[in-house]
């Protein structure tokens, strides 16, 4: 038993490769082979499990969308039609627009107030409580 195991035990202290660059090259080759295998499996899965084709939305279905009564009168019909078409294409023909309202821009004074409050918060949070 010791006759067969002594050469194996003698090789345990020696490095596998003589050069560190050769070891690095072998490791990088192994990582590359792994990535190629993952890519091949992904391509195989993509070819055997195709996505279900989405049903295109007919223009007639988009035209049937009528502005709800909750829509403000300040939103033009053309804007509503563009929003309804985008929703129908993105979410499907069964999606409906519930309400549309124009976004208001905050005043410059409230913006300055928010920045000053944030600056104070950062200063106060940087101090230690005694």
KOLVEX-275709 format. One record per atom (N, C-alpha, C, O): x, y, z. Coordinates in steps of 0.001 Angstrom, whole numbers, plus 500000, padded with zeros to 6 digits. Layout:
# residues N
((X,Y,Z));
...
***
This chain:
# residues 130
((500816,498818,500000));
((500000,500000,500000));
((500860,501246,500000));
((500568,502176,499248));
((501877,501308,500784));
((502737,502484,500839));
((503543,502641,499570));
((503949,503753,499232));
((503784,501555,498863));
((504544,501625,497628));
((503784,502429,496570));
((504393,503211,495839));
((502467,502250,496479));
((501667,502955,495471));
((501314,504383,495900));
((501179,505262,495049));
((501165,504621,497181));
((500717,505927,497619));
((501854,506938,497782));
((501594,508142,497774));
((503069,506503,497925));
((504147,507459,498143));
((504397,508384,496960));
((504668,509560,497204));
((504330,507953,495682));
((504495,508922,494597));
((503337,509920,494539));
((503538,511076,494166));
((502143,509492,494898));
((500999,510395,494887));
((501155,511439,495978));
((500897,512619,495744));
((501568,511026,497157));
((501763,511955,498255));
((502920,512907,497984));
((502903,514048,498444));
((503901,512461,497259));
((505029,513327,496935));
((504619,514437,495975));
((505212,515515,495989));
((503617,514188,495147));
((503164,515180,494179));
((502200,516202,494782));
((501900,517200,494127));
((501709,515996,495992));
((500738,516904,496580));
((501310,518285,496850));
((500572,519262,496727));
((502543,518421,497199));
((503127,519716,497515));
((503516,520528,496304));
((503770,521724,496440));
((503574,519944,495140));
((503985,520645,493924));
((502784,521321,493257));
((501662,520820,493333));
((503024,522445,492613));
((501911,523094,491902));
((501502,522282,490683));
((502298,521529,490121));
((500246,522448,490285));
((499708,521708,489145));
((500359,522162,487842));
((500646,521354,486958));
((500586,523476,487741));
((501224,524046,486559));
((502531,524704,486992));
((502665,525160,488128));
((503487,524744,486072));
((504777,525356,486387));
((504707,526874,486360));
((505483,527541,487044));
((503806,527418,485595));
((503719,528859,485435));
((502350,529360,485918));
((501333,528692,485730));
((502341,530540,486539));
((501071,531122,486956));
((500254,531566,485745));
((499023,531535,485780));
((500925,531975,484686));
((500225,532402,483481));
((499530,531226,482817));
((498438,531379,482269));
((500144,530064,482859));
((499518,528879,482295));
((498281,528496,483116));
((497259,528101,482555));
((498378,528614,484442));
((497227,528320,485299));
((496096,529308,485014));
((494933,528910,484937));
((496423,530586,484856));
((495416,531589,484543));
((494759,531304,483198));
((493545,531447,483054));
((495548,530905,482223));
((495017,530584,480906));
((494056,529399,480980));
((493016,529401,480322));
((494399,528390,481777));
((493519,527227,481915));
((492212,527623,482601));
((491143,527160,482201));
((492281,528460,483612));
((491073,528911,484304));
((490185,529727,483371));
((488972,529521,483334));
((490780,530649,482619));
((489995,531449,481678));
((489384,530592,480583));
((488262,530850,480149));
((490102,529587,480134));
((489547,528674,479131));
((488365,527901,479712));
((487375,527668,479018));
((488461,527505,480971));
((487342,526813,481613));
((486120,527706,481758));
((484997,527256,481533));
((486323,528967,482131));
((485209,529908,482251));
((484581,530143,480880));
((483357,530206,480765));
((485395,530271,479851));
((484883,530469,478497));
((484063,529267,478050));
((482993,529426,477461));
((484560,528066,478326));
((483820,526858,477959));
((482478,526805,478703));
((481466,526403,478129));
((482470,527204,479966));
((481226,527218,480734));
((480229,528212,480152));
((479047,527897,480021));
((480695,529414,479799));
((479813,530423,479210));
((479256,529966,477861));
((478088,530209,477558));
((480080,529310,477059));
((479604,528796,475779));
((478561,527703,475983));
((477591,527623,475230));
((478755,526863,476997));
((477769,525820,477284));
((476452,526423,477741));
((475389,525956,477332));
((476501,527451,478581));
((475276,528115,479036));
((474572,528782,477859));
((473347,528713,477756));
((475326,529426,476970));
((474734,530061,475797));
((474092,529029,474882));
((473020,529275,474330));
((474737,527874,474715));
((474172,526823,473863));
((472878,526281,474459));
((471914,526053,473729));
((472843,526072,475766));
((471618,525597,476411));
((470523,526650,476290));
((469366,526303,476057));
((470862,527927,476442));
((469883,528995,476293));
((469306,529059,474892));
((468100,529243,474724));
((470157,528909,473880));
((469667,528909,472505));
((468782,527709,472236));
((467774,527818,471536));
((469157,526556,472793));
((468345,525353,472613));
((466982,525537,473265));
((465963,525185,472671));
((466947,526082,474478));
((465679,526314,475160));
((464829,527338,474410));
((463611,527183,474319));
((465457,528376,473875));
((464720,529390,473133));
((464113,528811,471854));
((463023,529212,471447));
((464809,527876,471224));
((464281,527303,469984));
((463193,526275,470252));
((462295,526105,469427));
((463252,525590,471380));
((462235,524576,471672));
((461035,525134,472414));
((459994,524479,472467));
((461149,526326,472988));
((460055,526951,473722));
((459817,528367,473176));
((460171,529344,473835));
((459226,528486,471989));
((459032,529825,471425));
((457962,530595,472192));
((457063,530012,472798));
((458082,531915,472150));
((457086,532778,472774));
((455786,532694,471987));
((455781,532466,470777));
((454683,532885,472707));
((453405,532928,472020));
((453303,534245,471267));
((453579,535301,471837));
((452914,534204,470005));
((452809,535461,469260));
((451683,536313,469834));
((450612,535811,470175));
((451946,537594,469930));
((450936,538505,470445));
((449986,538885,469318));
((450391,539046,468167));
((448733,539023,469670));
((447722,539382,468688));
((447821,540873,468410));
((447725,541677,469338));
((448012,541264,467148));
((448087,542693,466857));
((446727,543364,467087));
((445674,542768,466860));
((446780,544590,467535));
((445566,545343,467808));
((445105,546004,466519));
((445862,546716,465858));
((443867,545758,466182));
((443319,546337,464959));
((443002,547812,465185));
((442611,548199,466286));
((443165,548630,464160));
((442838,550053,464307));
((441372,550274,464680));
((441041,551271,465322));
((440496,549356,464284));
((439079,549516,464617));
((438861,549388,466123));
((437996,550058,466685));
((439648,548523,466780));
((439521,548357,468228));
((439998,549602,468959));
((439450,549959,470002));
((441010,550261,468422));
((441510,551489,469040));
((440495,552606,468852));
((440305,553437,469740));
((439836,552623,467681));
((438887,553694,467390));
((437639,553589,468260));
((436936,554583,468444));
((437347,552390,468805));
((436144,552242,469615));
((436306,552828,471006));
((435324,552968,471735));
((437541,553176,471391));
((437748,553762,472713));
((437160,555164,472729));
((437525,556016,471918));
((436258,555388,473651));
((435652,556705,473764));
((436124,557347,475048));
((436328,556656,476046));
((436300,558648,475041));
((436760,559313,476259));
((435756,559122,477387));
((434566,559366,477189));
((436203,558689,478568));
((435276,558546,479687));
((434800,559901,480172));
((435403,560933,479877));
((433720,559880,480912));
((433153,561147,481369));
((434034,561815,482417));
((433885,563008,482680));
((434977,561037,483036));
((435827,561606,484077));
((436976,562430,483509));
((437715,563062,484265));
((437134,562431,482194));
((438238,563160,481579));
((437968,564656,481654));
((436862,565119,481371));
((438990,565397,482037));
((438861,566858,482084));
((438669,567400,480677));
((439158,566824,479705));
((437964,568495,480580));
((437737,569089,479270));
((438996,569761,478729));
((439050,570112,477550));
((440018,569946,479585));
((441245,570592,479128));
((442161,569652,478339));
((443123,570107,477721));
((441872,568344,478353));
((442669,567387,477578));
((442043,567266,476195));
((440887,566858,476085));
((442775,567609,475137));
((442211,567529,473778));
((441932,566080,473372));
((442547,565143,473882));
((441000,565926,472452));
((440607,564603,471973));
((441783,563918,471284));
((441917,562698,471377));
((442643,564678,470592));
((443795,564087,469901));
((444773,563462,470906));
((445331,562392,470663));
((444967,564143,472026));
((445857,563609,473065));
((445258,562338,473646));
((445968,561357,473871));
((443932,562355,473892));
((443275,561156,474406));
((443416,560004,473424));
((443665,558872,473837));
((443261,560271,472131));
((443379,559216,471120));
((444787,558631,471111));
((444950,557418,470979));
((445803,559478,471249));
((447180,558987,471273));
((447432,558138,472513));
((448092,557102,472430));
((446911,558568,473665));
((447089,557793,474901));
((446349,556467,474803));
((446888,555431,475192));
((445126,556482,474292));
((444339,555257,474141));
((445022,554283,473187));
((445026,553077,473436));
((445602,554789,472096));
((446298,553918,471149));
((447536,553298,471787));
((447810,552114,471589));
((448289,554096,472556));
((449481,553565,473215));
((449110,552492,474240));
((449801,551479,474351));
((448041,552703,474977));
((447602,551712,475964));
((447111,550455,475271));
((447405,549350,475728));
((446369,550594,474180));
((445862,549428,473459));
((446990,548598,472868));
((446921,547368,472875));
((448023,549248,472359));
((449153,548521,471776));
((449975,547849,472873));
((450444,546724,472700));
((450150,548539,474001));
((450995,548012,475067));
((450296,546940,475885));
((450861,545871,476118));
((449081,547213,476322));
((448390,546318,477258));
((447347,545431,476605));
((446889,544471,477225));
((446963,545718,475391));
((445965,544910,474714));
((444686,545696,474497));
((444512,546788,475039));
((443790,545125,473695));
((442573,545832,473314));
((441577,545924,474453));
((440720,546808,474443));
((441664,545032,475441));
((440697,545050,476537));
((441007,546111,477591));
((440165,546399,478441));
((442189,546687,477546));
((442549,547723,478519));
((441796,549000,478190));
((441641,549362,477024));
((441336,549671,479222));
((440577,550906,479043));
((441219,552035,479831));
((441855,551803,480859));
((441053,553246,479349));
((441564,554433,480024));
((440537,554850,481066));
((439384,555120,480730));
((440949,554905,482333));
((440020,555281,483397));
((439908,556789,483519));
((438801,557320,483614));
((441030,557486,483519));
((441003,558940,483663));
((442314,559509,483160));
((443360,558862,483208));
((442229,560727,482681));
((443411,561455,482228));
((443360,562831,482867));
((442328,563502,482836));
((444464,563241,483437));
((444535,564592,483975));
((445914,565161,483669));
((446906,564435,483609));
((445950,566439,483483));
((447212,567102,483168));
((448050,567220,484437));
((447533,567556,485503));
((449332,566944,484315));
((450244,567073,485448));
((450594,568539,485626));
((450797,569268,484655));
((450659,568954,486871));
((451028,570339,487146));
((452478,570398,487585));
((452958,569538,488323));
((453154,571408,487128));
((454560,571592,487482));
((454640,572347,488807));
((453957,573356,488984));
((455463,571871,489734));
((455560,572581,491009));
((456207,573957,490798));
((457015,574153,489890));
((455834,574874,491644));
((456384,576219,491518));
((457863,576217,491897));
((458329,575321,492601));
((458580,577201,491440));
((460013,577271,491728));
((460262,577491,493214));
((461287,577066,493746));
((459321,578156,493882));
((459473,578403,495314));
((459405,577096,496109));
((460178,576904,497047));
((458487,576198,495741));
((458397,574930,496461));
((459623,574057,496168));
((460051,573288,497029));
((460184,574167,494974));
((461401,573422,494657));
((462575,573866,495499));
((463340,573037,495993));
((462723,575177,495668));
((463791,575699,496529));
((463588,575283,497974));
((464550,574983,498681));
((462350,575265,498410));
((462045,574852,499777));
((462425,573385,499994));
((462968,573032,501040));
((462141,572538,499013));
((462489,571125,499138));
((463996,570935,499198));
((464484,570126,499988));
((464750,571675,498367));
((466208,571549,498390));
((466776,572014,499736));
((467679,571377,500279));
((466260,573101,500266));
((466787,573584,501547));
((466443,572612,502675));
((467254,572393,503575));
((465251,572032,502629));
((464881,571054,503655));
((465771,569808,503567));
((466155,569250,504596));
((466091,569382,502380));
((466969,568215,502219));
((468372,568528,502728));
((468998,567684,503368));
((468868,569719,502456));
((470179,570116,502962));
((470209,570133,504478));
((471171,569664,505086));
((469168,570665,505091));
((469102,570666,506560));
((469036,569236,507100));
((469670,568924,508108));
((468279,568379,506440));
((468167,566998,506896));
((469525,566312,506873));
((469870,565584,507804));
((470302,566542,505809));
((471622,565924,505715));
((472552,566461,506787));
((473325,565696,507364));
((472497,567749,507066));
((473355,568335,508101));
((472987,567782,509465));
((473862,567392,510238));
((471682,567747,509767));
((471239,567264,511071));
((471535,565768,511242));
((471867,565327,512342));
((471420,565001,510182));
((471662,563573,510326));
((473150,563249,510435));
((473509,562157,510874));
((474021,564180,510043));
((475448,563925,510153));
((475979,564192,511561));
((477083,563759,511893));
((475215,564895,512389));
((475646,565211,513762));
((475270,564095,514706));
((474234,563450,514548));
((476121,563873,515689));
((475835,562849,516707));
((474962,563461,517803));
((475131,564614,518200));
((474038,562654,518266));
((473171,563094,519362));
((473896,562826,520668));
((474432,561736,520865));
((473921,563825,521582));
((474641,563645,522846));
((473737,563120,523903));
((474170,562906,525035));
***
